Amino acid sequence: MTAEKSHAVFTITVNNIPFETRDHQLTGAQIKALAGIPSDYELFEVRGTNSDPVADGQVVHIANHLAFRAIPAGTFGIHATTAEAR
């Protein structure tokens, strides 16, 4: 994919840390690379109270204030049991 560059700088956050890019679009894998996130982590776009998965090859149209969360694979939605919480 050839990234289209902008003269504007877009600020996005990954795990609440801001990152800047001039790219109009990035794949999930490129967002993880920009943020220094391991490639085997799962990426989610945070929209209010929802978290939508972003696949490595999925193209995201970049705009200011997009927020992402990256977590180790297989941990989304796991809750501690009563024994683990003690």
PyMOL Python script that loads the backbone (N, CA, C, O; Angstrom):
from pymol import cmd

cmd.read_pdbstr("""\
ATOM      1  N   MET A   1       0.843  -1.169   0.000  1.00  0.00           N
ATOM      2  CA  MET A   1       0.000   0.000   0.000  1.00  0.00           C
ATOM      3  C   MET A   1       0.886   1.229   0.000  1.00  0.00           C
ATOM      4  O   MET A   1       1.799   1.341   0.818  1.00  0.00           O
ATOM      5  N   THR A   2       0.627   2.135  -0.898  1.00  0.00           N
ATOM      6  CA  THR A   2       1.351   3.388  -0.926  1.00  0.00           C
ATOM      7  C   THR A   2       0.589   4.397  -0.088  1.00  0.00           C
ATOM      8  O   THR A   2      -0.568   4.701  -0.378  1.00  0.00           O
ATOM      9  N   ALA A   3       1.215   4.906   0.928  1.00  0.00           N
ATOM     10  CA  ALA A   3       0.554   5.843   1.830  1.00  0.00           C
ATOM     11  C   ALA A   3       0.527   7.228   1.211  1.00  0.00           C
ATOM     12  O   ALA A   3       1.528   7.706   0.678  1.00  0.00           O
ATOM     13  N   GLU A   4      -0.617   7.856   1.288  1.00  0.00           N
ATOM     14  CA  GLU A   4      -0.753   9.234   0.835  1.00  0.00           C
ATOM     15  C   GLU A   4      -0.382  10.128   2.004  1.00  0.00           C
ATOM     16  O   GLU A   4      -0.962  10.029   3.086  1.00  0.00           O
ATOM     17  N   LYS A   5       0.592  11.005   1.778  1.00  0.00           N
ATOM     18  CA  LYS A   5       1.076  11.888   2.838  1.00  0.00           C
ATOM     19  C   LYS A   5       0.349  13.220   2.784  1.00  0.00           C
ATOM     20  O   LYS A   5      -0.119  13.652   1.730  1.00  0.00           O
ATOM     21  N   SER A   6       0.266  13.854   3.929  1.00  0.00           N
ATOM     22  CA  SER A   6      -0.391  15.147   4.056  1.00  0.00           C
ATOM     23  C   SER A   6       0.626  16.162   4.554  1.00  0.00           C
ATOM     24  O   SER A   6       1.650  15.811   5.140  1.00  0.00           O
ATOM     25  N   HIS A   7       0.321  17.414   4.309  1.00  0.00           N
ATOM     26  CA  HIS A   7       1.143  18.473   4.904  1.00  0.00           C
ATOM     27  C   HIS A   7       0.754  18.649   6.373  1.00  0.00           C
ATOM     28  O   HIS A   7       1.545  19.127   7.186  1.00  0.00           O
ATOM     29  N   ALA A   8      -0.465  18.256   6.689  1.00  0.00           N
ATOM     30  CA  ALA A   8      -0.943  18.327   8.069  1.00  0.00           C
ATOM     31  C   ALA A   8      -0.388  17.161   8.866  1.00  0.00           C
ATOM     32  O   ALA A   8      -0.062  16.108   8.318  1.00  0.00           O
ATOM     33  N   VAL A   9      -0.289  17.368  10.158  1.00  0.00           N
ATOM     34  CA  VAL A   9       0.139  16.305  11.061  1.00  0.00           C
ATOM     35  C   VAL A   9      -1.080  15.866  11.848  1.00  0.00           C
ATOM     36  O   VAL A   9      -1.778  16.686  12.444  1.00  0.00           O
ATOM     37  N   PHE A  10      -1.331  14.560  11.846  1.00  0.00           N
ATOM     38  CA  PHE A  10      -2.441  13.985  12.591  1.00  0.00           C
ATOM     39  C   PHE A  10      -1.902  13.394  13.890  1.00  0.00           C
ATOM     40  O   PHE A  10      -0.856  12.746  13.890  1.00  0.00           O
ATOM     41  N   THR A  11      -2.603  13.612  14.985  1.00  0.00           N
ATOM     42  CA  THR A  11      -2.231  13.022  16.263  1.00  0.00           C
ATOM     43  C   THR A  11      -3.265  11.966  16.622  1.00  0.00           C
ATOM     44  O   THR A  11      -4.457  12.256  16.725  1.00  0.00           O
ATOM     45  N   ILE A  12      -2.793  10.737  16.813  1.00  0.00           N
ATOM     46  CA  ILE A  12      -3.640   9.636  17.263  1.00  0.00           C
ATOM     47  C   ILE A  12      -3.052   9.135  18.578  1.00  0.00           C
ATOM     48  O   ILE A  12      -1.896   9.418  18.892  1.00  0.00           O
ATOM     49  N   THR A  13      -3.845   8.391  19.345  1.00  0.00           N
ATOM     50  CA  THR A  13      -3.302   7.810  20.571  1.00  0.00           C
ATOM     51  C   THR A  13      -3.409   6.290  20.508  1.00  0.00           C
ATOM     52  O   THR A  13      -4.375   5.734  19.986  1.00  0.00           O
ATOM     53  N   VAL A  14      -2.398   5.645  21.050  1.00  0.00           N
ATOM     54  CA  VAL A  14      -2.390   4.193  21.208  1.00  0.00           C
ATOM     55  C   VAL A  14      -2.053   3.941  22.672  1.00  0.00           C
ATOM     56  O   VAL A  14      -0.990   4.332  23.155  1.00  0.00           O
ATOM     57  N   ASN A  15      -2.966   3.288  23.365  1.00  0.00           N
ATOM     58  CA  ASN A  15      -2.814   3.055  24.810  1.00  0.00           C
ATOM     59  C   ASN A  15      -2.564   4.370  25.554  1.00  0.00           C
ATOM     60  O   ASN A  15      -1.725   4.449  26.451  1.00  0.00           O
ATOM     61  N   ASN A  16      -3.319   5.397  25.153  1.00  0.00           N
ATOM     62  CA  ASN A  16      -3.297   6.735  25.769  1.00  0.00           C
ATOM     63  C   ASN A  16      -1.995   7.501  25.555  1.00  0.00           C
ATOM     64  O   ASN A  16      -1.749   8.499  26.233  1.00  0.00           O
ATOM     65  N   ILE A  17      -1.163   7.050  24.628  1.00  0.00           N
ATOM     66  CA  ILE A  17       0.089   7.751  24.310  1.00  0.00           C
ATOM     67  C   ILE A  17      -0.069   8.363  22.925  1.00  0.00           C
ATOM     68  O   ILE A  17      -0.423   7.655  21.982  1.00  0.00           O
ATOM     69  N   PRO A  18       0.188   9.672  22.777  1.00  0.00           N
ATOM     70  CA  PRO A  18       0.018  10.309  21.471  1.00  0.00           C
ATOM     71  C   PRO A  18       1.164   9.980  20.503  1.00  0.00           C
ATOM     72  O   PRO A  18       2.330   9.892  20.889  1.00  0.00           O
ATOM     73  N   PHE A  19       0.787   9.805  19.237  1.00  0.00           N
ATOM     74  CA  PHE A  19       1.734   9.587  18.146  1.00  0.00           C
ATOM     75  C   PHE A  19       1.308  10.456  16.978  1.00  0.00           C
ATOM     76  O   PHE A  19       0.118  10.675  16.756  1.00  0.00           O
ATOM     77  N   GLU A  20       2.285  10.949  16.236  1.00  0.00           N
ATOM     78  CA  GLU A  20       1.996  11.809  15.095  1.00  0.00           C
ATOM     79  C   GLU A  20       2.339  11.118  13.785  1.00  0.00           C
ATOM     80  O   GLU A  20       3.295  10.348  13.694  1.00  0.00           O
ATOM     81  N   THR A  21       1.524  11.418  12.763  1.00  0.00           N
ATOM     82  CA  THR A  21       1.760  10.897  11.420  1.00  0.00           C
ATOM     83  C   THR A  21       1.251  11.899  10.396  1.00  0.00           C
ATOM     84  O   THR A  21       0.362  12.700  10.687  1.00  0.00           O
ATOM     85  N   ARG A  22       1.809  11.851   9.216  1.00  0.00           N
ATOM     86  CA  ARG A  22       1.316  12.649   8.093  1.00  0.00           C
ATOM     87  C   ARG A  22       0.520  11.781   7.116  1.00  0.00           C
ATOM     88  O   ARG A  22       0.034  12.269   6.096  1.00  0.00           O
ATOM     89  N   ASP A  23       0.394  10.495   7.436  1.00  0.00           N
ATOM     90  CA  ASP A  23      -0.321   9.569   6.559  1.00  0.00           C
ATOM     91  C   ASP A  23      -1.826   9.745   6.692  1.00  0.00           C
ATOM     92  O   ASP A  23      -2.353   9.899   7.793  1.00  0.00           O
ATOM     93  N   HIS A  24      -2.514   9.721   5.542  1.00  0.00           N
ATOM     94  CA  HIS A  24      -3.980   9.809   5.522  1.00  0.00           C
ATOM     95  C   HIS A  24      -4.617   8.480   5.900  1.00  0.00           C
ATOM     96  O   HIS A  24      -5.748   8.437   6.384  1.00  0.00           O
ATOM     97  N   GLN A  25      -3.882   7.400   5.675  1.00  0.00           N
ATOM     98  CA  GLN A  25      -4.395   6.087   6.030  1.00  0.00           C
ATOM     99  C   GLN A  25      -3.234   5.186   6.421  1.00  0.00           C
ATOM    100  O   GLN A  25      -2.128   5.284   5.888  1.00  0.00           O
ATOM    101  N   LEU A  26      -3.525   4.307   7.367  1.00  0.00           N
ATOM    102  CA  LEU A  26      -2.551   3.333   7.846  1.00  0.00           C
ATOM    103  C   LEU A  26      -3.277   2.017   8.067  1.00  0.00           C
ATOM    104  O   LEU A  26      -4.472   2.001   8.362  1.00  0.00           O
ATOM    105  N   THR A  27      -2.558   0.923   7.926  1.00  0.00           N
ATOM    106  CA  THR A  27      -3.131  -0.374   8.268  1.00  0.00           C
ATOM    107  C   THR A  27      -2.983  -0.588   9.777  1.00  0.00           C
ATOM    108  O   THR A  27      -2.243   0.130  10.450  1.00  0.00           O
ATOM    109  N   GLY A  28      -3.690  -1.576  10.287  1.00  0.00           N
ATOM    110  CA  GLY A  28      -3.537  -1.921  11.696  1.00  0.00           C
ATOM    111  C   GLY A  28      -2.088  -2.228  12.041  1.00  0.00           C
ATOM    112  O   GLY A  28      -1.588  -1.812  13.086  1.00  0.00           O
ATOM    113  N   ALA A  29      -1.417  -2.958  11.158  1.00  0.00           N
ATOM    114  CA  ALA A  29      -0.007  -3.298  11.392  1.00  0.00           C
ATOM    115  C   ALA A  29       0.863  -2.037  11.429  1.00  0.00           C
ATOM    116  O   ALA A  29       1.788  -1.952  12.237  1.00  0.00           O
ATOM    117  N   GLN A  30       0.580  -1.067  10.571  1.00  0.00           N
ATOM    118  CA  GLN A  30       1.356   0.174  10.551  1.00  0.00           C
ATOM    119  C   GLN A  30       1.112   1.011  11.809  1.00  0.00           C
ATOM    120  O   GLN A  30       2.029   1.661  12.311  1.00  0.00           O
ATOM    121  N   ILE A  31      -0.117   0.994  12.313  1.00  0.00           N
ATOM    122  CA  ILE A  31      -0.414   1.716  13.554  1.00  0.00           C
ATOM    123  C   ILE A  31       0.372   1.097  14.703  1.00  0.00           C
ATOM    124  O   ILE A  31       0.954   1.813  15.519  1.00  0.00           O
ATOM    125  N   LYS A  32       0.390  -0.240  14.768  1.00  0.00           N
ATOM    126  CA  LYS A  32       1.162  -0.909  15.826  1.00  0.00           C
ATOM    127  C   LYS A  32       2.640  -0.581  15.681  1.00  0.00           C
ATOM    128  O   LYS A  32       3.307  -0.322  16.683  1.00  0.00           O
ATOM    129  N   ALA A  33       3.166  -0.584  14.470  1.00  0.00           N
ATOM    130  CA  ALA A  33       4.583  -0.273  14.256  1.00  0.00           C
ATOM    131  C   ALA A  33       4.889   1.164  14.671  1.00  0.00           C
ATOM    132  O   ALA A  33       5.910   1.420  15.311  1.00  0.00           O
ATOM    133  N   LEU A  34       4.016   2.101  14.313  1.00  0.00           N
ATOM    134  CA  LEU A  34       4.196   3.511  14.686  1.00  0.00           C
ATOM    135  C   LEU A  34       4.304   3.651  16.199  1.00  0.00           C
ATOM    136  O   LEU A  34       5.095   4.449  16.702  1.00  0.00           O
ATOM    137  N   ALA A  35       3.502   2.869  16.922  1.00  0.00           N
ATOM    138  CA  ALA A  35       3.459   2.967  18.384  1.00  0.00           C
ATOM    139  C   ALA A  35       4.443   2.032  19.078  1.00  0.00           C
ATOM    140  O   ALA A  35       4.525   2.028  20.306  1.00  0.00           O
ATOM    141  N   GLY A  36       5.198   1.231  18.303  1.00  0.00           N
ATOM    142  CA  GLY A  36       6.148   0.307  18.913  1.00  0.00           C
ATOM    143  C   GLY A  36       5.472  -0.857  19.628  1.00  0.00           C
ATOM    144  O   GLY A  36       6.006  -1.405  20.593  1.00  0.00           O
ATOM    145  N   ILE A  37       4.295  -1.223  19.143  1.00  0.00           N
ATOM    146  CA  ILE A  37       3.520  -2.317  19.740  1.00  0.00           C
ATOM    147  C   ILE A  37       3.942  -3.628  19.070  1.00  0.00           C
ATOM    148  O   ILE A  37       4.097  -3.663  17.849  1.00  0.00           O
ATOM    149  N   PRO A  38       4.130  -4.700  19.833  1.00  0.00           N
ATOM    150  CA  PRO A  38       4.485  -5.988  19.234  1.00  0.00           C
ATOM    151  C   PRO A  38       3.454  -6.398  18.173  1.00  0.00           C
ATOM    152  O   PRO A  38       2.256  -6.163  18.337  1.00  0.00           O
ATOM    153  N   SER A  39       3.928  -7.002  17.103  1.00  0.00           N
ATOM    154  CA  SER A  39       3.060  -7.355  15.979  1.00  0.00           C
ATOM    155  C   SER A  39       2.009  -8.393  16.342  1.00  0.00           C
ATOM    156  O   SER A  39       0.986  -8.490  15.664  1.00  0.00           O
ATOM    157  N   ASP A  40       2.238  -9.175  17.400  1.00  0.00           N
ATOM    158  CA  ASP A  40       1.260 -10.205  17.765  1.00  0.00           C
ATOM    159  C   ASP A  40       0.163  -9.679  18.705  1.00  0.00           C
ATOM    160  O   ASP A  40      -0.715 -10.444  19.105  1.00  0.00           O
ATOM    161  N   TYR A  41       0.199  -8.416  19.056  1.00  0.00           N
ATOM    162  CA  TYR A  41      -0.853  -7.815  19.881  1.00  0.00           C
ATOM    163  C   TYR A  41      -2.092  -7.567  19.040  1.00  0.00           C
ATOM    164  O   TYR A  41      -2.008  -7.422  17.821  1.00  0.00           O
ATOM    165  N   GLU A  42      -3.246  -7.518  19.701  1.00  0.00           N
ATOM    166  CA  GLU A  42      -4.497  -7.181  19.035  1.00  0.00           C
ATOM    167  C   GLU A  42      -4.715  -5.681  19.151  1.00  0.00           C
ATOM    168  O   GLU A  42      -4.416  -5.073  20.179  1.00  0.00           O
ATOM    169  N   LEU A  43      -5.250  -5.083  18.066  1.00  0.00           N
ATOM    170  CA  LEU A  43      -5.480  -3.647  18.023  1.00  0.00           C
ATOM    171  C   LEU A  43      -6.978  -3.389  17.944  1.00  0.00           C
ATOM    172  O   LEU A  43      -7.700  -4.069  17.215  1.00  0.00           O
ATOM    173  N   PHE A  44      -7.432  -2.402  18.700  1.00  0.00           N
ATOM    174  CA  PHE A  44      -8.832  -2.011  18.708  1.00  0.00           C
ATOM    175  C   PHE A  44      -8.923  -0.501  18.569  1.00  0.00           C
ATOM    176  O   PHE A  44      -8.131   0.230  19.164  1.00  0.00           O
ATOM    177  N   GLU A  45      -9.892  -0.029  17.782  1.00  0.00           N
ATOM    178  CA  GLU A  45     -10.186   1.395  17.735  1.00  0.00           C
ATOM    179  C   GLU A  45     -11.219   1.666  18.811  1.00  0.00           C
ATOM    180  O   GLU A  45     -12.258   1.007  18.866  1.00  0.00           O
ATOM    181  N   VAL A  46     -10.933   2.637  19.666  1.00  0.00           N
ATOM    182  CA  VAL A  46     -11.829   2.984  20.768  1.00  0.00           C
ATOM    183  C   VAL A  46     -12.765   4.079  20.281  1.00  0.00           C
ATOM    184  O   VAL A  46     -12.331   5.144  19.840  1.00  0.00           O
ATOM    185  N   ARG A  47     -14.066   3.792  20.372  1.00  0.00           N
ATOM    186  CA  ARG A  47     -15.106   4.755  19.982  1.00  0.00           C
ATOM    187  C   ARG A  47     -16.091   4.856  21.128  1.00  0.00           C
ATOM    188  O   ARG A  47     -17.016   4.050  21.234  1.00  0.00           O
ATOM    189  N   GLY A  48     -15.896   5.840  21.981  1.00  0.00           N
ATOM    190  CA  GLY A  48     -16.756   5.974  23.158  1.00  0.00           C
ATOM    191  C   GLY A  48     -16.547   4.789  24.078  1.00  0.00           C
ATOM    192  O   GLY A  48     -15.441   4.556  24.564  1.00  0.00           O
ATOM    193  N   THR A  49     -17.628   4.030  24.320  1.00  0.00           N
ATOM    194  CA  THR A  49     -17.529   2.857  25.187  1.00  0.00           C
ATOM    195  C   THR A  49     -17.311   1.575  24.384  1.00  0.00           C
ATOM    196  O   THR A  49     -17.232   0.489  24.959  1.00  0.00           O
ATOM    197  N   ASN A  50     -17.214   1.694  23.061  1.00  0.00           N
ATOM    198  CA  ASN A  50     -17.010   0.525  22.197  1.00  0.00           C
ATOM    199  C   ASN A  50     -15.552   0.405  21.777  1.00  0.00           C
ATOM    200  O   ASN A  50     -14.849   1.405  21.636  1.00  0.00           O
ATOM    201  N   SER A  51     -15.111  -0.823  21.581  1.00  0.00           N
ATOM    202  CA  SER A  51     -13.781  -1.107  21.048  1.00  0.00           C
ATOM    203  C   SER A  51     -13.966  -2.011  19.841  1.00  0.00           C
ATOM    204  O   SER A  51     -14.392  -3.158  19.976  1.00  0.00           O
ATOM    205  N   ASP A  52     -13.644  -1.496  18.661  1.00  0.00           N
ATOM    206  CA  ASP A  52     -13.800  -2.251  17.424  1.00  0.00           C
ATOM    207  C   ASP A  52     -12.457  -2.809  16.985  1.00  0.00           C
ATOM    208  O   ASP A  52     -11.487  -2.059  16.884  1.00  0.00           O
ATOM    209  N   PRO A  53     -12.376  -4.125  16.717  1.00  0.00           N
ATOM    210  CA  PRO A  53     -11.095  -4.711  16.305  1.00  0.00           C
ATOM    211  C   PRO A  53     -10.611  -4.140  14.977  1.00  0.00           C
ATOM    212  O   PRO A  53     -11.401  -3.845  14.081  1.00  0.00           O
ATOM    213  N   VAL A  54      -9.303  -3.994  14.877  1.00  0.00           N
ATOM    214  CA  VAL A  54      -8.653  -3.533  13.652  1.00  0.00           C
ATOM    215  C   VAL A  54      -7.647  -4.613  13.259  1.00  0.00           C
ATOM    216  O   VAL A  54      -6.672  -4.850  13.972  1.00  0.00           O
ATOM    217  N   ALA A  55      -7.887  -5.266  12.122  1.00  0.00           N
ATOM    218  CA  ALA A  55      -6.984  -6.316  11.637  1.00  0.00           C
ATOM    219  C   ALA A  55      -5.691  -5.696  11.116  1.00  0.00           C
ATOM    220  O   ALA A  55      -5.662  -4.525  10.738  1.00  0.00           O
ATOM    221  N   ASP A  56      -4.625  -6.488  11.098  1.00  0.00           N
ATOM    222  CA  ASP A  56      -3.336  -5.995  10.627  1.00  0.00           C
ATOM    223  C   ASP A  56      -3.415  -5.402   9.224  1.00  0.00           C
ATOM    224  O   ASP A  56      -2.784  -4.380   8.953  1.00  0.00           O
ATOM    225  N   GLY A  57      -4.173  -6.023   8.332  1.00  0.00           N
ATOM    226  CA  GLY A  57      -4.269  -5.552   6.952  1.00  0.00           C
ATOM    227  C   GLY A  57      -5.384  -4.562   6.706  1.00  0.00           C
ATOM    228  O   GLY A  57      -5.544  -4.080   5.584  1.00  0.00           O
ATOM    229  N   GLN A  58      -6.157  -4.250   7.724  1.00  0.00           N
ATOM    230  CA  GLN A  58      -7.289  -3.331   7.581  1.00  0.00           C
ATOM    231  C   GLN A  58      -6.803  -1.896   7.485  1.00  0.00           C
ATOM    232  O   GLN A  58      -5.967  -1.464   8.278  1.00  0.00           O
ATOM    233  N   VAL A  59      -7.324  -1.158   6.518  1.00  0.00           N
ATOM    234  CA  VAL A  59      -6.952   0.245   6.324  1.00  0.00           C
ATOM    235  C   VAL A  59      -7.833   1.129   7.197  1.00  0.00           C
ATOM    236  O   VAL A  59      -9.057   1.003   7.200  1.00  0.00           O
ATOM    237  N   VAL A  60      -7.191   2.018   7.932  1.00  0.00           N
ATOM    238  CA  VAL A  60      -7.897   2.980   8.778  1.00  0.00           C
ATOM    239  C   VAL A  60      -7.633   4.363   8.198  1.00  0.00           C
ATOM    240  O   VAL A  60      -6.483   4.729   7.953  1.00  0.00           O
ATOM    241  N   HIS A  61      -8.702   5.134   7.978  1.00  0.00           N
ATOM    242  CA  HIS A  61      -8.561   6.511   7.513  1.00  0.00           C
ATOM    243  C   HIS A  61      -8.224   7.372   8.725  1.00  0.00           C
ATOM    244  O   HIS A  61      -8.999   7.457   9.677  1.00  0.00           O
ATOM    245  N   ILE A  62      -7.076   7.998   8.677  1.00  0.00           N
ATOM    246  CA  ILE A  62      -6.524   8.699   9.828  1.00  0.00           C
ATOM    247  C   ILE A  62      -7.084  10.115   9.938  1.00  0.00           C
ATOM    248  O   ILE A  62      -7.187  10.844   8.952  1.00  0.00           O
ATOM    249  N   ALA A  63      -7.439  10.475  11.155  1.00  0.00           N
ATOM    250  CA  ALA A  63      -7.895  11.820  11.497  1.00  0.00           C
ATOM    251  C   ALA A  63      -7.400  12.111  12.908  1.00  0.00           C
ATOM    252  O   ALA A  63      -7.065  11.196  13.660  1.00  0.00           O
ATOM    253  N   ASN A  64      -7.360  13.373  13.254  1.00  0.00           N
ATOM    254  CA  ASN A  64      -6.946  13.737  14.605  1.00  0.00           C
ATOM    255  C   ASN A  64      -7.862  13.100  15.638  1.00  0.00           C
ATOM    256  O   ASN A  64      -9.060  12.927  15.415  1.00  0.00           O
ATOM    257  N   HIS A  65      -7.279  12.765  16.751  1.00  0.00           N
ATOM    258  CA  HIS A  65      -7.986  12.291  17.937  1.00  0.00           C
ATOM    259  C   HIS A  65      -8.537  10.876  17.824  1.00  0.00           C
ATOM    260  O   HIS A  65      -9.362  10.487  18.650  1.00  0.00           O
ATOM    261  N   LEU A  66      -8.115  10.088  16.835  1.00  0.00           N
ATOM    262  CA  LEU A  66      -8.476   8.674  16.834  1.00  0.00           C
ATOM    263  C   LEU A  66      -7.748   8.017  17.995  1.00  0.00           C
ATOM    264  O   LEU A  66      -6.600   8.349  18.289  1.00  0.00           O
ATOM    265  N   ALA A  67      -8.418   7.091  18.646  1.00  0.00           N
ATOM    266  CA  ALA A  67      -7.821   6.418  19.797  1.00  0.00           C
ATOM    267  C   ALA A  67      -7.830   4.914  19.561  1.00  0.00           C
ATOM    268  O   ALA A  67      -8.809   4.352  19.070  1.00  0.00           O
ATOM    269  N   PHE A  68      -6.724   4.278  19.920  1.00  0.00           N
ATOM    270  CA  PHE A  68      -6.573   2.835  19.754  1.00  0.00           C
ATOM    271  C   PHE A  68      -6.089   2.230  21.057  1.00  0.00           C
ATOM    272  O   PHE A  68      -5.461   2.901  21.876  1.00  0.00           O
ATOM    273  N   ARG A  69      -6.387   0.963  21.235  1.00  0.00           N
ATOM    274  CA  ARG A  69      -5.913   0.189  22.380  1.00  0.00           C
ATOM    275  C   ARG A  69      -5.267  -1.068  21.811  1.00  0.00           C
ATOM    276  O   ARG A  69      -5.854  -1.736  20.960  1.00  0.00           O
ATOM    277  N   ALA A  70      -4.078  -1.389  22.268  1.00  0.00           N
ATOM    278  CA  ALA A  70      -3.376  -2.602  21.843  1.00  0.00           C
ATOM    279  C   ALA A  70      -3.141  -3.457  23.072  1.00  0.00           C
ATOM    280  O   ALA A  70      -2.653  -2.984  24.099  1.00  0.00           O
ATOM    281  N   ILE A  71      -3.500  -4.735  22.946  1.00  0.00           N
ATOM    282  CA  ILE A  71      -3.376  -5.649  24.087  1.00  0.00           C
ATOM    283  C   ILE A  71      -2.819  -6.985  23.606  1.00  0.00           C
ATOM    284  O   ILE A  71      -2.932  -7.312  22.425  1.00  0.00           O
ATOM    285  N   PRO A  72      -2.217  -7.762  24.513  1.00  0.00           N
ATOM    286  CA  PRO A  72      -1.726  -9.082  24.116  1.00  0.00           C
ATOM    287  C   PRO A  72      -2.862  -9.925  23.534  1.00  0.00           C
ATOM    288  O   PRO A  72      -3.994  -9.865  24.013  1.00  0.00           O
ATOM    289  N   ALA A  73      -2.561 -10.691  22.524  1.00  0.00           N
ATOM    290  CA  ALA A  73      -3.559 -11.524  21.846  1.00  0.00           C
ATOM    291  C   ALA A  73      -4.262 -12.440  22.833  1.00  0.00           C
ATOM    292  O   ALA A  73      -3.634 -13.032  23.712  1.00  0.00           O
ATOM    293  N   GLY A  74      -5.573 -12.547  22.675  1.00  0.00           N
ATOM    294  CA  GLY A  74      -6.361 -13.466  23.480  1.00  0.00           C
ATOM    295  C   GLY A  74      -6.758 -12.969  24.847  1.00  0.00           C
ATOM    296  O   GLY A  74      -7.317 -13.739  25.628  1.00  0.00           O
ATOM    297  N   THR A  75      -6.491 -11.703  25.178  1.00  0.00           N
ATOM    298  CA  THR A  75      -6.828 -11.220  26.519  1.00  0.00           C
ATOM    299  C   THR A  75      -8.046 -10.311  26.539  1.00  0.00           C
ATOM    300  O   THR A  75      -8.491  -9.931  27.622  1.00  0.00           O
ATOM    301  N   PHE A  76      -8.604  -9.945  25.391  1.00  0.00           N
ATOM    302  CA  PHE A  76      -9.756  -9.046  25.363  1.00  0.00           C
ATOM    303  C   PHE A  76     -10.960  -9.735  25.986  1.00  0.00           C
ATOM    304  O   PHE A  76     -11.318 -10.843  25.588  1.00  0.00           O
ATOM    305  N   GLY A  77     -11.588  -9.083  26.965  1.00  0.00           N
ATOM    306  CA  GLY A  77     -12.803  -9.614  27.560  1.00  0.00           C
ATOM    307  C   GLY A  77     -12.573 -10.603  28.684  1.00  0.00           C
ATOM    308  O   GLY A  77     -13.539 -11.139  29.226  1.00  0.00           O
ATOM    309  N   ILE A  78     -11.329 -10.865  29.055  1.00  0.00           N
ATOM    310  CA  ILE A  78     -11.052 -11.804  30.154  1.00  0.00           C
ATOM    311  C   ILE A  78     -11.253 -11.078  31.489  1.00  0.00           C
ATOM    312  O   ILE A  78     -10.731  -9.983  31.698  1.00  0.00           O
ATOM    313  N   HIS A  79     -12.006 -11.698  32.372  1.00  0.00           N
ATOM    314  CA  HIS A  79     -12.254 -11.129  33.705  1.00  0.00           C
ATOM    315  C   HIS A  79     -11.667 -12.080  34.740  1.00  0.00           C
ATOM    316  O   HIS A  79     -11.654 -13.297  34.549  1.00  0.00           O
ATOM    317  N   ALA A  80     -11.191 -11.517  35.818  1.00  0.00           N
ATOM    318  CA  ALA A  80     -10.633 -12.334  36.903  1.00  0.00           C
ATOM    319  C   ALA A  80     -11.750 -13.092  37.600  1.00  0.00           C
ATOM    320  O   ALA A  80     -12.831 -12.549  37.829  1.00  0.00           O
ATOM    321  N   THR A  81     -11.488 -14.333  37.932  1.00  0.00           N
ATOM    322  CA  THR A  81     -12.447 -15.085  38.729  1.00  0.00           C
ATOM    323  C   THR A  81     -12.316 -14.645  40.172  1.00  0.00           C
ATOM    324  O   THR A  81     -11.380 -13.924  40.518  1.00  0.00           O
ATOM    325  N   THR A  82     -13.224 -15.061  41.003  1.00  0.00           N
ATOM    326  CA  THR A  82     -13.191 -14.675  42.417  1.00  0.00           C
ATOM    327  C   THR A  82     -11.880 -15.096  43.074  1.00  0.00           C
ATOM    328  O   THR A  82     -11.305 -14.345  43.861  1.00  0.00           O
ATOM    329  N   ALA A  83     -11.413 -16.297  42.747  1.00  0.00           N
ATOM    330  CA  ALA A  83     -10.163 -16.791  43.343  1.00  0.00           C
ATOM    331  C   ALA A  83      -8.979 -15.956  42.879  1.00  0.00           C
ATOM    332  O   ALA A  83      -8.077 -15.667  43.665  1.00  0.00           O
ATOM    333  N   GLU A  84      -8.975 -15.558  41.575  1.00  0.00           N
ATOM    334  CA  GLU A  84      -7.860 -14.771  41.047  1.00  0.00           C
ATOM    335  C   GLU A  84      -7.870 -13.359  41.593  1.00  0.00           C
ATOM    336  O   GLU A  84      -6.811 -12.744  41.720  1.00  0.00           O
ATOM    337  N   ALA A  85      -9.037 -12.830  41.919  1.00  0.00           N
ATOM    338  CA  ALA A  85      -9.159 -11.457  42.384  1.00  0.00           C
ATOM    339  C   ALA A  85      -8.682 -11.303  43.837  1.00  0.00           C
ATOM    340  O   ALA A  85      -8.450 -10.183  44.292  1.00  0.00           O
ATOM    341  N   ARG A  86      -8.536 -12.402  44.556  1.00  0.00           N
ATOM    342  CA  ARG A  86      -8.114 -12.326  45.982  1.00  0.00           C
ATOM    343  C   ARG A  86      -6.643 -12.103  46.124  1.00  0.00           C
ATOM    344  O   ARG A  86      -6.137 -12.017  47.243  1.00  0.00           O
TER     345      ARG A  86
END
""", "prot")
cmd.dss("prot")
cmd.show_as("cartoon", "prot")
cmd.util.cbc("prot")
cmd.orient("prot")
